Amino acid sequence: KDADSSERVLMDMRWGLVPSWFKKDDPSKMPFNTSNCRSDTMLKKSSYKGALLKGKRCVVLADGFYEWQQHSGGKQPYFIYFPQTKDAMADGTEEDEEWRGWRLLTMAGIFDCWEPPAGGEMLYTYTIITVDASKDVSFIHHRQVGAGRAAGWMPAILDGDEAIRKWLDFAEVPTQEAVKLIQPTENIVFHPVSTFVNSVRNNTPECLAPIELGPKKEVKATPSSQVMLGWLKNSQEDSPQKKENGLPRWTSQFIHSPSPKKTSADILQQWLGKEGEPAAKKRKA
């Protein structure tokens, strides 16, 4: 709440938006799923409209996301992500010729703050906005509806720092202008992955590794997959703790340390911005 409107803050939140007006004493009693929010109804449904109109916009960071294609043999998973190039993280200076790491997918989201009716810690939660699947991935959703339109949804991806800036800066960019940023993007790539990912218990680099569809299930030797495999290998070698996934283990559904954490560490340094940039506006969230 103390952040300026254009200041970027990293925050732990629970996936699945709990509206601030929810009156039950337990957020798990929400009667419907709020993990995803369809863009065509986000200004109509009370669960999202209030938070959106108040400027509670966020960006959800991820390596990528999965979609499953139905076929006679079952469901084939695909991993979908930003194109990865050696200069994906470069800003044009001579020092930035080497690849700095994976370009994170930046998905548009809405968040809200819920306080237990009886008092207690504030719970921060979010939902990911979804749009019609882009043409590049629509083949995964092979069903057709209406006048030949492919069924299927995908996250609303904010491509580039300017789109991210406009989406986050609620003081400078009003809601009606910000929602124009919510469009399908074609700047994504994908590859098939092992059905190993189909189990929610599995959370290892094998879930991302590209495979060749067919009996042998061999790794594809394409430039894109070579970048992926190199990244996975280096991550494992540099961080032995990766076997534990490096992920927080929540002891309950509540976030116990909800205070915003300001950071510019590792791969998020560029995304958060550099010191010395112009000060943000004075309006507060």
CYANA upper distance limits for C-alpha pairs under 8 A (distance plus 0.5 A):
  1 LYS  CA    284 LYS  CA      6.98
  1 LYS  CA    285 ALA  CA      5.77
  2 ASP  CA    284 LYS  CA      6.75
  2 ASP  CA    285 ALA  CA      7.64
  3 ALA  CA      7 GLU  CA      6.64
  3 ALA  CA      8 ARG  CA      8.46
  3 ALA  CA      9 VAL  CA      8.06
  3 ALA  CA    284 LYS  CA      6.58
  3 ALA  CA    285 ALA  CA      7.29
  4 ASP  CA    280 ALA  CA      6.24
  4 ASP  CA    281 LYS  CA      6.39
  4 ASP  CA    282 LYS  CA      6.22
  4 ASP  CA    283 ARG  CA      6.48
  4 ASP  CA    284 LYS  CA      5.75
  4 ASP  CA    285 ALA  CA      7.70
  5 SER  CA    168 LEU  CA      8.06
  5 SER  CA    169 ASP  CA      5.84
  5 SER  CA    170 PHE  CA      6.61
  5 SER  CA    171 ALA  CA      6.28
  5 SER  CA    172 GLU  CA      8.45
  5 SER  CA    280 ALA  CA      7.06
  5 SER  CA    281 LYS  CA      6.49
  5 SER  CA    282 LYS  CA      7.53
  5 SER  CA    283 ARG  CA      6.36
  5 SER  CA    284 LYS  CA      6.31
  5 SER  CA    285 ALA  CA      6.99
  6 SER  CA    165 ARG  CA      7.88
  6 SER  CA    168 LEU  CA      7.28
  6 SER  CA    169 ASP  CA      5.39
  6 SER  CA    170 PHE  CA      8.24
  6 SER  CA    171 ALA  CA      8.34
  6 SER  CA    280 ALA  CA      5.73
  6 SER  CA    281 LYS  CA      7.07
  7 GLU  CA    280 ALA  CA      6.64
  8 ARG  CA    262 LYS  CA      8.44
  8 ARG  CA    272 LEU  CA      6.15
  8 ARG  CA    273 GLY  CA      8.12
  9 VAL  CA    260 PRO  CA      6.88
  9 VAL  CA    261 LYS  CA      7.01
  9 VAL  CA    262 LYS  CA      5.96
  9 VAL  CA    263 THR  CA      8.11
  9 VAL  CA    272 LEU  CA      7.86
 10 LEU  CA    260 PRO  CA      6.68
 10 LEU  CA    261 LYS  CA      5.98
 10 LEU  CA    262 LYS  CA      6.49
 10 LEU  CA    263 THR  CA      7.58
 11 MET  CA    258 PRO  CA      7.78
 11 MET  CA    259 SER  CA      7.93
 11 MET  CA    260 PRO  CA      5.59
 11 MET  CA    261 LYS  CA      6.58
 12 ASP  CA    124 TYR  CA      8.06
 12 ASP  CA    255 ILE  CA      7.70
 12 ASP  CA    257 SER  CA      8.49
 12 ASP  CA    258 PRO  CA      7.01
 12 ASP  CA    260 PRO  CA      8.13
 13 MET  CA    123 LEU  CA      8.11
 13 MET  CA    124 TYR  CA      5.49
 13 MET  CA    125 THR  CA      5.44
 13 MET  CA    126 TYR  CA      7.12
 13 MET  CA    255 ILE  CA      7.46
 13 MET  CA    258 PRO  CA      8.22
 14 ARG  CA    123 LEU  CA      8.35
 14 ARG  CA    124 TYR  CA      6.85
 14 ARG  CA    125 THR  CA      5.07
 14 ARG  CA    126 TYR  CA      6.95
 14 ARG  CA    253 GLN  CA      8.04
 14 ARG  CA    254 PHE  CA      8.11
 14 ARG  CA    255 ILE  CA      7.73
 15 TRP  CA     35 SER  CA      6.52
 15 TRP  CA    125 THR  CA      6.23
 15 TRP  CA    126 TYR  CA      5.82
 15 TRP  CA    127 THR  CA      6.76
 16 GLY  CA     33 ASN  CA      7.49
 16 GLY  CA     34 THR  CA      5.31
 16 GLY  CA     35 SER  CA      4.61
 16 GLY  CA     36 ASN  CA      8.00
 16 GLY  CA    125 THR  CA      6.50
 16 GLY  CA    126 TYR  CA      6.02
 16 GLY  CA    127 THR  CA      5.92
 17 LEU  CA     34 THR  CA      5.87
 17 LEU  CA     35 SER  CA      7.01
 17 LEU  CA     47 SER  CA      8.36
 17 LEU  CA    110 ILE  CA      8.42
 17 LEU  CA    111 PHE  CA      6.97
 17 LEU  CA    112 ASP  CA      7.12
 17 LEU  CA    125 THR  CA      5.22
 17 LEU  CA    126 TYR  CA      4.95
 17 LEU  CA    127 THR  CA      5.73
 18 VAL  CA     22 PHE  CA      7.31
 18 VAL  CA     27 PRO  CA      7.01
 18 VAL  CA     30 MET  CA      7.95
 18 VAL  CA     34 THR  CA      8.11
 18 VAL  CA     47 SER  CA      8.18
 18 VAL  CA    112 ASP  CA      7.21
 18 VAL  CA    113 CYS  CA      7.98
 18 VAL  CA    114 TRP  CA      6.91
 18 VAL  CA    125 THR  CA      6.56
 18 VAL  CA    126 TYR  CA      8.13
 19 PRO  CA     47 SER  CA      6.18
 19 PRO  CA     48 TYR  CA      7.94
 19 PRO  CA     51 ALA  CA      8.21
 19 PRO  CA    112 ASP  CA      6.47
 19 PRO  CA    113 CYS  CA      7.55
 19 PRO  CA    114 TRP  CA      6.81
 20 SER  CA    112 ASP  CA      6.78
 20 SER  CA    113 CYS  CA      6.06
 20 SER  CA    114 TRP  CA      4.90
 20 SER  CA    115 GLU  CA      7.47
 21 TRP  CA    114 TRP  CA      7.95
 22 PHE  CA     27 PRO  CA      8.42
 22 PHE  CA    114 TRP  CA      7.95
 23 LYS  CA    116 PRO  CA      8.41
 23 LYS  CA    117 PRO  CA      7.01
 24 LYS  CA     29 LYS  CA      7.48
 24 LYS  CA    116 PRO  CA      8.28
 24 LYS  CA    117 PRO  CA      7.77
 25 ASP  CA    116 PRO  CA      6.21
 25 ASP  CA    117 PRO  CA      6.55
 25 ASP  CA    118 ALA  CA      7.79
 26 ASP  CA    116 PRO  CA      7.93
 34 THR  CA    127 THR  CA      6.69
 35 SER  CA    126 TYR  CA      7.90
 35 SER  CA    127 THR  CA      5.41
 35 SER  CA    128 ILE  CA      6.88
 36 ASN  CA    127 THR  CA      5.73
 36 ASN  CA    128 ILE  CA      5.30
 36 ASN  CA    129 ILE  CA      6.28
 36 ASN  CA    130 THR  CA      6.99
 37 CYS  CA     41 THR  CA      8.13
 37 CYS  CA     42 MET  CA      6.77
 37 CYS  CA     48 TYR  CA      8.27
 37 CYS  CA    127 THR  CA      6.72
 37 CYS  CA    128 ILE  CA      6.43
 37 CYS  CA    129 ILE  CA      5.14
 37 CYS  CA    130 THR  CA      6.37
 38 ARG  CA     42 MET  CA      6.53
 38 ARG  CA    129 ILE  CA      6.25
 38 ARG  CA    130 THR  CA      5.42
 38 ARG  CA    131 VAL  CA      6.85
 39 SER  CA    129 ILE  CA      6.44
 39 SER  CA    130 THR  CA      6.25
 39 SER  CA    131 VAL  CA      6.28
 39 SER  CA    182 ILE  CA      7.77
 40 ASP  CA    131 VAL  CA      8.38
 41 THR  CA     45 LYS  CA      6.66
 42 MET  CA     48 TYR  CA      6.20
 42 MET  CA     49 LYS  CA      6.48
 43 LEU  CA     48 TYR  CA      7.37
 43 LEU  CA     49 LYS  CA      5.24
 43 LEU  CA     52 LEU  CA      8.06
 44 LYS  CA     48 TYR  CA      8.36
 44 LYS  CA     49 LYS  CA      6.67
 45 LYS  CA     49 LYS  CA      6.34
 46 SER  CA     50 GLY  CA      6.86
 47 SER  CA     51 ALA  CA      8.35
 48 TYR  CA     52 LEU  CA      6.52
 48 TYR  CA    110 ILE  CA      7.76
 49 LYS  CA     53 LEU  CA      6.53
 50 GLY  CA     54 LYS  CA      6.80
 51 ALA  CA     55 GLY  CA      7.03
 51 ALA  CA     56 LYS  CA      5.84
 51 ALA  CA     57 ARG  CA      8.47
 51 ALA  CA    110 ILE  CA      7.53
 51 ALA  CA    111 PHE  CA      7.31
 51 ALA  CA    112 ASP  CA      6.52
 52 LEU  CA     56 LYS  CA      5.96
 52 LEU  CA     57 ARG  CA      7.01
 52 LEU  CA    110 ILE  CA      6.92
 52 LEU  CA    175 THR  CA      7.57
 53 LEU  CA    175 THR  CA      6.62
 55 GLY  CA    170 PHE  CA      5.53
 55 GLY  CA    171 ALA  CA      8.33
 55 GLY  CA    174 PRO  CA      8.23
 55 GLY  CA    175 THR  CA      7.37
 55 GLY  CA    285 ALA  CA      7.84
 56 LYS  CA    110 ILE  CA      6.38
 56 LYS  CA    111 PHE  CA      6.07
 56 LYS  CA    112 ASP  CA      7.11
 56 LYS  CA    170 PHE  CA      8.14
 56 LYS  CA    285 ALA  CA      7.92
 57 ARG  CA    108 ALA  CA      8.07
 57 ARG  CA    109 GLY  CA      6.46
 57 ARG  CA    110 ILE  CA      5.16
 57 ARG  CA    111 PHE  CA      6.69
 57 ARG  CA    167 TRP  CA      7.26
 57 ARG  CA    168 LEU  CA      6.30
 57 ARG  CA    170 PHE  CA      7.94
 58 CYS  CA    108 ALA  CA      6.79
 58 CYS  CA    109 GLY  CA      5.46
 58 CYS  CA    110 ILE  CA      6.08
 58 CYS  CA    111 PHE  CA      6.96
 58 CYS  CA    167 TRP  CA      8.09
 58 CYS  CA    168 LEU  CA      6.62
 59 VAL  CA    106 THR  CA      6.52
 59 VAL  CA    107 MET  CA      5.95
 59 VAL  CA    108 ALA  CA      5.38
 59 VAL  CA    109 GLY  CA      5.96
 59 VAL  CA    164 ILE  CA      7.98
 59 VAL  CA    168 LEU  CA      8.01
 60 VAL  CA    106 THR  CA      6.33
 60 VAL  CA    107 MET  CA      5.49
 60 VAL  CA    108 ALA  CA      6.80
 60 VAL  CA    109 GLY  CA      6.73
 60 VAL  CA    128 ILE  CA      7.81
 61 LEU  CA    104 LEU  CA      6.66
 61 LEU  CA    105 LEU  CA      6.24
 61 LEU  CA    106 THR  CA      5.61
 61 LEU  CA    107 MET  CA      6.96
 62 ALA  CA    104 LEU  CA      6.08
 62 ALA  CA    105 LEU  CA      5.70
 62 ALA  CA    106 THR  CA      7.40
 63 ASP  CA     81 TYR  CA      7.22
 63 ASP  CA    102 TRP  CA      7.91
 63 ASP  CA    103 ARG  CA      7.92
 63 ASP  CA    104 LEU  CA      5.56
 63 ASP  CA    105 LEU  CA      6.19
 64 GLY  CA     79 PHE  CA      7.19
 64 GLY  CA     80 ILE  CA      5.96
 64 GLY  CA     81 TYR  CA      4.99
 64 GLY  CA     82 PHE  CA      7.97
 64 GLY  CA    104 LEU  CA      7.74
 64 GLY  CA    105 LEU  CA      6.17
 65 PHE  CA     79 PHE  CA      6.32
 65 PHE  CA     80 ILE  CA      5.87
 65 PHE  CA     81 TYR  CA      7.26
 66 TYR  CA     77 PRO  CA      7.00
 66 TYR  CA     78 TYR  CA      5.97
 66 TYR  CA     79 PHE  CA      5.20
 66 TYR  CA     80 ILE  CA      6.49
 67 GLU  CA     77 PRO  CA      6.19
 67 GLU  CA     78 TYR  CA      5.84
 67 GLU  CA     79 PHE  CA      7.29
 67 GLU  CA     80 ILE  CA      8.11
 67 GLU  CA    140 ILE  CA      7.77
 68 TRP  CA     75 LYS  CA      6.20
 68 TRP  CA     76 GLN  CA      5.80
 68 TRP  CA     77 PRO  CA      4.78
 68 TRP  CA     78 TYR  CA      6.59
 68 TRP  CA    140 ILE  CA      7.27
 68 TRP  CA    141 HIS  CA      8.49
 69 GLN  CA     75 LYS  CA      5.83
 69 GLN  CA     76 GLN  CA      5.56
 69 GLN  CA     77 PRO  CA      6.86
 69 GLN  CA     78 TYR  CA      8.24
 69 GLN  CA    140 ILE  CA      5.36
 69 GLN  CA    141 HIS  CA      6.86
 69 GLN  CA    142 HIS  CA      8.01
 70 GLN  CA     74 GLY  CA      6.46
 70 GLN  CA     75 LYS  CA      5.05
 70 GLN  CA     76 GLN  CA      7.02
 70 GLN  CA    140 ILE  CA      8.28
 70 GLN  CA    141 HIS  CA      8.42
 70 GLN  CA    142 HIS  CA      8.34
 71 HIS  CA     75 LYS  CA      6.56
 71 HIS  CA     76 GLN  CA      7.98
 76 GLN  CA    192 PRO  CA      7.72
 76 GLN  CA    193 VAL  CA      8.27
 76 GLN  CA    194 SER  CA      8.40
 76 GLN  CA    195 THR  CA      7.20
 77 PRO  CA    192 PRO  CA      6.46
 77 PRO  CA    193 VAL  CA      6.33
 77 PRO  CA    194 SER  CA      7.48
 77 PRO  CA    195 THR  CA      6.83
 77 PRO  CA    197 VAL  CA      8.08
 77 PRO  CA    198 ASN  CA      8.07
 78 TYR  CA    190 PHE  CA      6.94
 78 TYR  CA    191 HIS  CA      6.00
 78 TYR  CA    192 PRO  CA      4.78
 78 TYR  CA    193 VAL  CA      6.09
 79 PHE  CA    190 PHE  CA      5.91
 79 PHE  CA    191 HIS  CA      6.14
 79 PHE  CA    192 PRO  CA      6.77
 79 PHE  CA    193 VAL  CA      7.00
 79 PHE  CA    208 LEU  CA      7.08
 80 ILE  CA    188 ILE  CA      7.26
 80 ILE  CA    189 VAL  CA      6.30
 80 ILE  CA    190 PHE  CA      4.78
 80 ILE  CA    191 HIS  CA      7.42
 81 TYR  CA    104 LEU  CA      8.49
 81 TYR  CA    105 LEU  CA      6.83
 81 TYR  CA    188 ILE  CA      6.08
 81 TYR  CA    189 VAL  CA      6.15
 81 TYR  CA    190 PHE  CA      6.71
 82 PHE  CA    103 ARG  CA      7.21
 82 PHE  CA    104 LEU  CA      7.79
 82 PHE  CA    105 LEU  CA      6.66
 82 PHE  CA    187 ASN  CA      7.16
 82 PHE  CA    188 ILE  CA      5.26
 82 PHE  CA    189 VAL  CA      6.57
 83 PRO  CA    187 ASN  CA      7.69
 83 PRO  CA    188 ILE  CA      6.38
 83 PRO  CA    189 VAL  CA      6.20
 83 PRO  CA    224 SER  CA      8.03
 84 GLN  CA     88 ALA  CA      6.74
 84 GLN  CA    102 TRP  CA      7.46
 84 GLN  CA    103 ARG  CA      7.06
 84 GLN  CA    224 SER  CA      7.26
 84 GLN  CA    227 VAL  CA      7.55
 84 GLN  CA    228 MET  CA      8.48
 85 THR  CA     99 TRP  CA      7.99
 85 THR  CA    227 VAL  CA      8.19
 86 LYS  CA     97 GLU  CA      8.17
 86 LYS  CA     98 GLU  CA      6.82
 86 LYS  CA     99 TRP  CA      4.93
 86 LYS  CA    100 ARG  CA      8.28
 87 ASP  CA     96 ASP  CA      8.05
 87 ASP  CA     97 GLU  CA      6.91
 87 ASP  CA     98 GLU  CA      7.24
 87 ASP  CA     99 TRP  CA      6.19
 88 ALA  CA     99 TRP  CA      7.51
 88 ALA  CA    103 ARG  CA      7.04
 89 MET  CA     96 ASP  CA      8.26
 89 MET  CA     99 TRP  CA      7.10
 89 MET  CA    100 ARG  CA      6.43
 89 MET  CA    101 GLY  CA      7.72
 89 MET  CA    103 ARG  CA      7.24
 89 MET  CA    270 GLN  CA      8.49
 90 ALA  CA     96 ASP  CA      5.47
 90 ALA  CA     97 GLU  CA      7.11
 90 ALA  CA     98 GLU  CA      8.26
 90 ALA  CA     99 TRP  CA      7.94
 90 ALA  CA    100 ARG  CA      8.17
 91 ASP  CA     96 ASP  CA      7.11
 92 GLY  CA     96 ASP  CA      7.11
 92 GLY  CA     97 GLU  CA      8.46
 93 THR  CA     97 GLU  CA      8.06
 96 ASP  CA    100 ARG  CA      8.48
100 ARG  CA    267 ILE  CA      7.73
101 GLY  CA    231 TRP  CA      7.90
101 GLY  CA    267 ILE  CA      7.10
102 TRP  CA    231 TRP  CA      7.93
102 TRP  CA    267 ILE  CA      8.14
105 LEU  CA    157 ILE  CA      7.75
106 THR  CA    157 ILE  CA      6.26
106 THR  CA    158 LEU  CA      6.08
106 THR  CA    159 ASP  CA      7.61
106 THR  CA    164 ILE  CA      8.42
107 MET  CA    128 ILE  CA      7.44
107 MET  CA    129 ILE  CA      8.11
107 MET  CA    155 PRO  CA      6.74
107 MET  CA    156 ALA  CA      6.11
107 MET  CA    157 ILE  CA      4.95
107 MET  CA    158 LEU  CA      6.29
108 ALA  CA    128 ILE  CA      6.69
108 ALA  CA    129 ILE  CA      6.34
108 ALA  CA    155 PRO  CA      8.04
108 ALA  CA    156 ALA  CA      6.09
108 ALA  CA    157 ILE  CA      6.57
108 ALA  CA    158 LEU  CA      6.82
108 ALA  CA    167 TRP  CA      8.17
108 ALA  CA    182 ILE  CA      8.12
109 GLY  CA    126 TYR  CA      7.06
109 GLY  CA    127 THR  CA      5.99
109 GLY  CA    128 ILE  CA      4.94
109 GLY  CA    129 ILE  CA      5.89
110 ILE  CA    126 TYR  CA      6.01
110 ILE  CA    127 THR  CA      5.97
110 ILE  CA    128 ILE  CA      7.22
110 ILE  CA    129 ILE  CA      7.87
111 PHE  CA    124 TYR  CA      7.53
111 PHE  CA    125 THR  CA      6.03
111 PHE  CA    126 TYR  CA      4.55
111 PHE  CA    127 THR  CA      6.92
112 ASP  CA    124 TYR  CA      6.44
112 ASP  CA    125 THR  CA      6.18
112 ASP  CA    126 TYR  CA      6.92
113 CYS  CA    122 MET  CA      6.82
113 CYS  CA    123 LEU  CA      6.13
113 CYS  CA    124 TYR  CA      5.22
113 CYS  CA    125 THR  CA      7.08
114 TRP  CA    122 MET  CA      6.16
114 TRP  CA    123 LEU  CA      5.60
114 TRP  CA    124 TYR  CA      7.01
114 TRP  CA    125 THR  CA      8.41
115 GLU  CA    119 GLY  CA      7.05
115 GLU  CA    120 GLY  CA      7.14
115 GLU  CA    121 GLU  CA      7.03
115 GLU  CA    122 MET  CA      5.21
115 GLU  CA    123 LEU  CA      6.72
116 PRO  CA    120 GLY  CA      6.37
116 PRO  CA    121 GLU  CA      7.88
116 PRO  CA    122 MET  CA      7.80
121 GLU  CA    256 HIS  CA      8.15
122 MET  CA    258 PRO  CA      7.69
123 LEU  CA    254 PHE  CA      6.91
123 LEU  CA    255 ILE  CA      6.95
123 LEU  CA    258 PRO  CA      7.69
124 TYR  CA    255 ILE  CA      8.10
124 TYR  CA    258 PRO  CA      7.61
128 ILE  CA    155 PRO  CA      7.14
128 ILE  CA    156 ALA  CA      8.12
129 ILE  CA    155 PRO  CA      6.42
129 ILE  CA    156 ALA  CA      6.07
130 THR  CA    153 TRP  CA      6.59
130 THR  CA    154 MET  CA      5.84
130 THR  CA    155 PRO  CA      4.81
130 THR  CA    156 ALA  CA      5.53
131 VAL  CA    153 TRP  CA      5.96
131 VAL  CA    154 MET  CA      6.07
131 VAL  CA    155 PRO  CA      6.65
131 VAL  CA    156 ALA  CA      6.13
131 VAL  CA    182 ILE  CA      7.94
131 VAL  CA    183 GLN  CA      7.06
131 VAL  CA    184 PRO  CA      6.55
132 ASP  CA    151 ALA  CA      8.28
132 ASP  CA    152 GLY  CA      6.70
132 ASP  CA    153 TRP  CA      5.12
132 ASP  CA    154 MET  CA      6.70
132 ASP  CA    184 PRO  CA      6.91
133 ALA  CA    137 VAL  CA      6.93
133 ALA  CA    138 SER  CA      6.13
133 ALA  CA    150 ALA  CA      8.40
133 ALA  CA    151 ALA  CA      8.18
133 ALA  CA    152 GLY  CA      6.03
133 ALA  CA    153 TRP  CA      5.12
133 ALA  CA    154 MET  CA      5.53
133 ALA  CA    184 PRO  CA      7.04
134 SER  CA    138 SER  CA      6.41
134 SER  CA    154 MET  CA      8.20
134 SER  CA    184 PRO  CA      5.94
134 SER  CA    185 THR  CA      6.69
134 SER  CA    186 GLU  CA      6.60
135 LYS  CA    139 PHE  CA      8.08
135 LYS  CA    186 GLU  CA      7.68
136 ASP  CA    186 GLU  CA      6.94
136 ASP  CA    188 ILE  CA      8.45
137 VAL  CA    141 HIS  CA      8.02
138 SER  CA    142 HIS  CA      7.42
138 SER  CA    150 ALA  CA      6.63
138 SER  CA    151 ALA  CA      8.09
138 SER  CA    152 GLY  CA      7.56
139 PHE  CA    150 ALA  CA      8.31
141 HIS  CA    150 ALA  CA      7.00
141 HIS  CA    151 ALA  CA      6.39
141 HIS  CA    152 GLY  CA      6.05
142 HIS  CA    150 ALA  CA      7.13
142 HIS  CA    151 ALA  CA      7.78
143 ARG  CA    150 ALA  CA      6.55
143 ARG  CA    151 ALA  CA      6.23
144 GLN  CA    148 GLY  CA      6.11
144 GLN  CA    149 ARG  CA      6.10
144 GLN  CA    150 ALA  CA      5.11
144 GLN  CA    151 ALA  CA      6.11
145 VAL  CA    149 ARG  CA      5.86
145 VAL  CA    150 ALA  CA      6.61
145 VAL  CA    151 ALA  CA      6.49
154 MET  CA    184 PRO  CA      8.32
156 ALA  CA    182 ILE  CA      6.30
156 ALA  CA    183 GLN  CA      6.82
156 ALA  CA    184 PRO  CA      6.77
156 ALA  CA    185 THR  CA      8.31
157 ILE  CA    182 ILE  CA      8.01
157 ILE  CA    183 GLN  CA      8.12
157 ILE  CA    184 PRO  CA      7.61
157 ILE  CA    185 THR  CA      7.13
158 LEU  CA    163 ALA  CA      6.20
158 LEU  CA    164 ILE  CA      6.43
158 LEU  CA    181 LEU  CA      7.91
158 LEU  CA    182 ILE  CA      8.13
159 ASP  CA    163 ALA  CA      6.81
159 ASP  CA    164 ILE  CA      7.91
159 ASP  CA    185 THR  CA      8.23
159 ASP  CA    187 ASN  CA      8.28
160 GLY  CA    164 ILE  CA      6.96
161 ASP  CA    165 ARG  CA      6.48
161 ASP  CA    271 TRP  CA      8.26
162 GLU  CA    166 LYS  CA      6.74
163 ALA  CA    167 TRP  CA      6.66
163 ALA  CA    181 LEU  CA      7.37
164 ILE  CA    168 LEU  CA      6.67
165 ARG  CA    169 ASP  CA      6.45
166 LYS  CA    170 PHE  CA      8.21
166 LYS  CA    172 GLU  CA      8.19
166 LYS  CA    173 VAL  CA      6.50
166 LYS  CA    178 ALA  CA      7.09
167 TRP  CA    173 VAL  CA      7.82
167 TRP  CA    178 ALA  CA      6.07
167 TRP  CA    181 LEU  CA      7.87
169 ASP  CA    173 VAL  CA      6.41
170 PHE  CA    174 PRO  CA      6.49
170 PHE  CA    175 THR  CA      7.89
171 ALA  CA    281 LYS  CA      8.07
171 ALA  CA    283 ARG  CA      6.93
173 VAL  CA    177 GLU  CA      6.70
173 VAL  CA    178 ALA  CA      6.60
174 PRO  CA    178 ALA  CA      6.62
175 THR  CA    179 VAL  CA      6.64
176 GLN  CA    180 LYS  CA      7.58
177 GLU  CA    181 LEU  CA      8.19
178 ALA  CA    182 ILE  CA      8.17
191 HIS  CA    210 PRO  CA      6.38
191 HIS  CA    211 ILE  CA      8.04
192 PRO  CA    210 PRO  CA      6.28
192 PRO  CA    211 ILE  CA      6.36
192 PRO  CA    212 GLU  CA      7.78
192 PRO  CA    213 LEU  CA      7.69
193 VAL  CA    197 VAL  CA      8.18
193 VAL  CA    207 CYS  CA      7.10
193 VAL  CA    208 LEU  CA      6.75
193 VAL  CA    209 ALA  CA      6.52
193 VAL  CA    210 PRO  CA      5.53
193 VAL  CA    211 ILE  CA      5.91
194 SER  CA    206 GLU  CA      7.98
194 SER  CA    207 CYS  CA      7.09
194 SER  CA    209 ALA  CA      8.09
194 SER  CA    210 PRO  CA      8.11
194 SER  CA    211 ILE  CA      7.16
195 THR  CA    199 SER  CA      8.49
196 PHE  CA    202 ASN  CA      7.43
196 PHE  CA    206 GLU  CA      7.92
196 PHE  CA    207 CYS  CA      6.82
197 VAL  CA    202 ASN  CA      6.64
197 VAL  CA    203 ASN  CA      8.02
197 VAL  CA    206 GLU  CA      8.35
197 VAL  CA    207 CYS  CA      5.46
198 ASN  CA    202 ASN  CA      8.44
202 ASN  CA    207 CYS  CA      7.96
203 ASN  CA    207 CYS  CA      7.19
203 ASN  CA    245 ASN  CA      7.41
204 THR  CA    208 LEU  CA      8.48
204 THR  CA    243 LYS  CA      7.80
204 THR  CA    245 ASN  CA      7.17
205 PRO  CA    209 ALA  CA      7.01
205 PRO  CA    232 LEU  CA      6.78
209 ALA  CA    219 VAL  CA      8.02
209 ALA  CA    225 SER  CA      8.31
209 ALA  CA    228 MET  CA      7.65
209 ALA  CA    229 LEU  CA      7.08
209 ALA  CA    232 LEU  CA      8.43
210 PRO  CA    219 VAL  CA      6.08
210 PRO  CA    220 LYS  CA      6.65
210 PRO  CA    225 SER  CA      6.73
210 PRO  CA    228 MET  CA      8.47
210 PRO  CA    229 LEU  CA      8.49
211 ILE  CA    217 LYS  CA      6.02
211 ILE  CA    218 GLU  CA      5.79
211 ILE  CA    219 VAL  CA      4.72
211 ILE  CA    220 LYS  CA      6.04
212 GLU  CA    216 LYS  CA      8.02
212 GLU  CA    217 LYS  CA      5.47
212 GLU  CA    218 GLU  CA      5.46
212 GLU  CA    219 VAL  CA      5.99
212 GLU  CA    220 LYS  CA      5.81
213 LEU  CA    217 LYS  CA      6.19
213 LEU  CA    218 GLU  CA      8.22
220 LYS  CA    225 SER  CA      6.97
221 ALA  CA    225 SER  CA      6.88
221 ALA  CA    226 GLN  CA      6.84
222 THR  CA    226 GLN  CA      6.51
223 PRO  CA    227 VAL  CA      6.89
224 SER  CA    228 MET  CA      6.94
225 SER  CA    229 LEU  CA      6.51
226 GLN  CA    230 GLY  CA      6.52
227 VAL  CA    231 TRP  CA      6.63
228 MET  CA    232 LEU  CA      6.74
229 LEU  CA    233 LYS  CA      6.58
230 GLY  CA    234 ASN  CA      6.60
231 TRP  CA    235 SER  CA      6.53
232 LEU  CA    236 GLN  CA      6.81
233 LYS  CA    237 GLU  CA      6.76
234 ASN  CA    238 ASP  CA      6.38
235 SER  CA    239 SER  CA      6.44
235 SER  CA    242 LYS  CA      7.96
236 GLN  CA    240 PRO  CA      6.63
236 GLN  CA    242 LYS  CA      6.54
236 GLN  CA    243 LYS  CA      8.39
241 GLN  CA    245 ASN  CA      7.40
241 GLN  CA    246 GLY  CA      6.90
242 LYS  CA    246 GLY  CA      6.01
250 TRP  CA    254 PHE  CA      8.37
250 TRP  CA    255 ILE  CA      7.93
263 THR  CA    269 GLN  CA      8.01
263 THR  CA    272 LEU  CA      8.05
264 SER  CA    268 LEU  CA      6.51
264 SER  CA    269 GLN  CA      4.55
264 SER  CA    270 GLN  CA      7.92
264 SER  CA    272 LEU  CA      6.62
264 SER  CA    273 GLY  CA      8.01
264 SER  CA    274 LYS  CA      8.30
265 ALA  CA    269 GLN  CA      5.67
267 ILE  CA    271 TRP  CA      8.46
268 LEU  CA    272 LEU  CA      6.60
269 GLN  CA    273 GLY  CA      6.90
269 GLN  CA    274 LYS  CA      7.76
270 GLN  CA    274 LYS  CA      7.17
273 GLY  CA    277 GLU  CA      8.21
